[in-house]
Amino acid sequence: MPAKLSVNINKIATLRNSRGGNNPDVIKAALDIERFGADGITVHPRPDERHIRYADVRELKKVIATELNIEGNPVEESFVQLVLETLPAQVTLVPDSRDQLTSNHGWDTIKEAGYLKKTIALFKEKGIRVSIFVDPVAAMVAGAKDCGTDRVELYTEAYARDYHKDRDAAAKDYVAAAQEAARVGLGLNAGHDLDLDNLQFLAQQLPNLDEVSIGHALISDALYYGLQNTVQLYKRLLQ
């Protein structure tokens, strides 16, 4: 089966918040993105609500028909409570700080094993699939398995940065990490800086890839190609 496409709609919320009001309508955009063929909707609410607001997440859970994936750092009690209240299909645990512009590293699943085990168990008790954000390091993937997660999400910024220099070299660590995920029985997601140029090659190199989460590039491309066409372009690359 081809990897699923989950569209991160944070940037749509950023545009709305920049002017006030409800234009663009984040909930309508999410429903349209589903209608255009996306397999899921991703949101990454932060405590300052600078893009997706907690109220958005609650409304999204009521109306979307595909999978809702909520990303965030579980050290924030408000984030934990939001996930437990809305019960998304998947929660992706990301070790970002309050003032961080965007995610820039994965968990150390060995040093943070005790904390991750407890946190993962809390969500899994409620029937929520758990994915944790990791760098493309086989030891971190193996450590993630020991923490009890269902999936890992490979942080793909390094791949995207080096893709145009040497795509095979850029993908090497990701292939090894994906192989380790398959060996230990973990599902595999990927995300960060994936775009129309680099997505297809990575998907071809990772045959066990379950899902990609793409936001910034996809919403940026939609300015030129239109939202419906852009979702279909990304979906086609995953076939």
Summary of the structure (lengths in Angstrom):
residues: 239
radius of gyration: 16.8
end to end distance: 8.3
largest distance: 48.9
contacts: 805
relative contact order: 0.14
helix: 48%
strand: 16%
